[in-house]
Amino acid sequence: MQNDGYECIIIGAGVAGITAAVELAKAKKRVLLLESKSYIGGRARSFTDTTTGETIDNGQHVLMGCYTSLLSVLKELRTEQLLIKQSTLTVNFIDSKGQRDLLDTSKFPGKTGVAFGIANLRNISWKSKFHALKLAIRLQLGTFSTKNLTAQDFLKKYNQPQEIIERFWNPIILATLNSTPHQAAASLLVEVLRLAFFGERDASQILIPSVGLSALFDTFPQWLEQHGGSLLLGTTVDKIEIKNGAISGITTSRGEHFKAKTIITALPPKQLLKILPIELQSHEKFSALHKYQFSPIVSVYLWYDRAWCDIDFAAMLGTTTQWVFNRRKIIPHDNSLQVKYPGHISLTVSAGNELIESSPEQVVMLCNEELKSAFPEFANAELQAWKVIKEKSATFLSTPTMEMQRIPTKTFISNLFLAGDWTDTKLPATLEGAAQSGKYAAHFVSDLLQKR
Ligand SMILES: Cc1cc2nc3c(=O)[nH]c(=O)nc-3n(C[C@H](O)[C@H](O)[C@H](O)COP(=O)(O)OP(=O)(O)OC[C@H]3O[C@@H](n4cnc5c(N)ncnc54)[C@H](O)[C@@H]3O)c2cc1C
């Protein structure tokens, strides 16, 4: 590998770093991407479960039609077709007593379909639905304020009855913001609703990977090489070096030194702090880096002796479990797995603080019980295997205070740019937030290189 200076060094090969590399390589810039792990994908990755031999993710991920930055990367990598796309947004809701409801938006395209779907929810009163639709109109007209409000304050301010908060808004908030309605910034909820639910025609479409998450990025290393870039796995950056007020390069934990004209860091805040030069770690412009807090996601994978119901996925109401996915239905699998474990389900608990200290056995027992009481026809199913994954720092905690302090991509050091789902994209910490941050950073780098 040449070390005669790269046009850009990108640190961290999660979705943000991969997107930045794709954007820059497409613009014919010479990039070097450094990743400390032996694999790419960061917080969006899959692996083989040792008990069952099944490929599972570090947590079930769901994408939406409005994920334009990420989808354009997957298109470039020719893996977009590995996503299963709903033709229109359809969501089953199931409460702890097994009572079911359906958000079916297929009658009309885009936001009209979503409004129609809300109006047709069966288990929510007309009064509540009327207030929800009134809020949707406000969002279209821009006649609302989110300043300093949590999602809960915002919903109350705009007259949403508790019934529709619990049965409709809360599942959306937990799934998209990974924070409770009492914690989450209202501005982010509004962004999600405007972009995804009441946005462009296919924006609300749900997309679920039909493969392990890592397979979405399998073609990336070769793609990067073909586009003149380099990827170094198992390479931890130890320090970013600064000389005469500009970044000059980086040093790895093995003592290698790489020069670069520009640097994009695509790391979580804590890891970024560790590698910043000392004088930047304590600089007031980076002080918010010390303030980010994190929220966990607990994911539970269960294997049963019989197939689960016909549903692809559902929101669960009034239970600790929030979302349930029928992986046997969604994900193509070997026949031998189907025979051995006919039922395979994953459950998600976002903002899962109450489970984080519980033992995996306790988590499994609770989820198994909740699943069986919500789906009585499944009550006799026997659990054969399980896996609990606790991601303690799954995403940053998006409170109204934090929203005002998120750090932008462009820094006061002219050739240092920050990417990552926590940077100030005005989006929640999602795959799309990460991809957009990478795209912004690549755009700034291209601009700077052009000027030189
Ligand atoms: C369980 C779970 C479920 C989720 N569900 C969804 C979902 O359904 N939909 C959705 O849109 N989003 C979801 N997310 C969020 C999404 O996964 C993240 O927002 C996104 O993956 C973050 O990408 P990133 O590139 O910003 O950061 P990361 O993925 O954290 O990437 C940072 C990379 O930097 C590397 N690194 C760290 N330090 C160094 C160093 N010193 N030198 C070199 N490399 C280094 C790390 O190894 C890592 O690969 C979920 C997240 C989790 C954890």
The ligand as an ORCA input file, in Angstrom:
! r2SCAN-3c Opt
* xyz 0 1
  C     -29.603     -3.137     18.116
  C     -29.732     -1.996     17.156
  C     -30.874     -1.880     16.364
  C     -30.989     -0.827     15.466
  N     -32.106     -0.761     14.673
  C     -32.165      0.167     13.688
  C     -33.230      0.156     12.745
  O     -34.128     -0.682     12.798
  N     -33.237      1.111     11.760
  C     -32.252      2.042     11.657
  O     -32.296      2.856     10.725
  N     -31.233      2.089     12.557
  C     -31.159      1.181     13.554
  N     -30.110      1.188     14.441
  C     -29.129      2.306     14.388
  C     -28.042      2.073     13.346
  O     -27.501      0.767     13.435
  C     -26.901      3.078     13.617
  O     -27.469      4.373     13.614
  C     -25.799      3.048     12.576
  O     -25.383      1.729     12.307
  C     -24.615      3.888     13.079
  O     -23.603      3.900     12.111
  P     -22.289      4.799     12.312
  O     -21.458      4.591     11.107
  O     -22.679      6.186     12.669
  O     -21.529      4.236     13.609
  P     -20.918      2.807     13.942
  O     -21.730      1.747     13.294
  O     -20.767      2.756     15.420
  O     -19.473      2.804     13.240
  C     -18.304      3.239     13.860
  C     -17.153      2.342     13.396
  O     -15.917      2.882     13.851
  C     -15.064      1.809     14.273
  N     -14.062      2.375     15.187
  C     -14.241      2.821     16.449
  N     -13.077      3.331     16.943
  C     -12.144      3.203     15.963
  C     -10.774      3.570     15.849
  N     -10.115      4.170     16.860
  N     -10.103      3.280     14.697
  C     -10.753      2.682     13.650
  N     -12.073      2.324     13.705
  C     -12.753      2.593     14.839
  C     -16.059      0.854     14.928
  O     -15.506     -0.449     15.043
  C     -17.240      0.930     13.970
  O     -17.138     -0.016     12.927
  C     -29.976      0.162     15.380
  C     -28.840      0.059     16.171
  C     -28.696     -1.007     17.045
  C     -27.447     -1.107     17.880
*
